[in-house]
Amino acid sequence: MGEDADPKQHWLQTLPGLLTAVAGVIGAIAALIVALGNYRQAETSGKSAVAGRPAHTSNGSGDRCTPPLVWRLAVPSDHVCVDPESRRRVELENQRSAERRKAGGGTHGADTCQPGYVWREAFNGDTVCVTPDRRDEVRNENALAERRTKR
C-alpha cells in the first residue's frame, strides 16, 4: 500500500473477506447446533439419531465395531461402523459444512446446498452437504450397519 493510499479505502477492500469469514463461522455454528439438537432429541426420546439404529446408552450394552472398523460419528450418537477413512471424511465434511451451503439460502432455507452438493443423510435431519456419490456411500454404510456391529 502506497503512502498516498486512504486507510478507509483499504479497510473497505477487506470488508468482503471479513464478511465471508464471519458467514462461514456462523454456518459452522448453525450446523453444530443442529447436530447437537438431533443428538439431544435422540438421547431423550430413546431413539437413534441414526435411522434404524437404537440409541447408544451408557448401561454397559454399548455397540462395538469389529476391528478395524470404527464408529462413523457424524454426530456423537452415530454408531454406524465404518472404515477409518470414512470417519475422517465425515470429520472433514462436518468442518466444511458452511462452505458447501448456498450463500443467502434457497429452497431449503439456510440448509440449501450449493449446486453439485446434496444432503449427506447419515441420520434423520443430517443436512451436511456432500457430493451425490458420497451420499450413496453413506446410505450403503447405513444398510450394512447391522452386520458390522458386535453386541
C-alpha positions, 0 to 999 in steps of 0.5 A: 500500500502506497503512502498516498493510499486512504486507510478507509479505502483499504479497510473497505477492500477487506470488508468482503473477506471479513464478511465471508469469514464471519458467514462461514463461522456462523454456518459452522455454528448453525450446523453444530447446533443442529447436530447437537439438537438431533443428538439431544432429541435422540438421547431423550426420546430413546431413539437413534439419531441414526435411522434404524439404529437404537440409541447408544446408552451408557448401561454397559450394552454399548455397540462395538465395531469389529476391528478395524472398523470404527464408529462413523460419528457424524454426530456423537450418537452415530454408531454406524461402523465404518472404515477409518477413512470414512470417519475422517471424511465425515470429520472433514465434511462436518468442518466444511459444512458452511462452505458447501451451503448456498450463500443467502439460502434457497429452497431449503432455507439456510440448509440449501446446498450449493449446486453439485452438493446434496444432503449427506443423510447419515441420520434423520435431519443430517443436512451436511452437504456432500457430493451425490456419490458420497451420499450413496456411500453413506446410505450403503454404510447405513444398510450394512450397519447391522452386520458390522456391529458386535453386541 
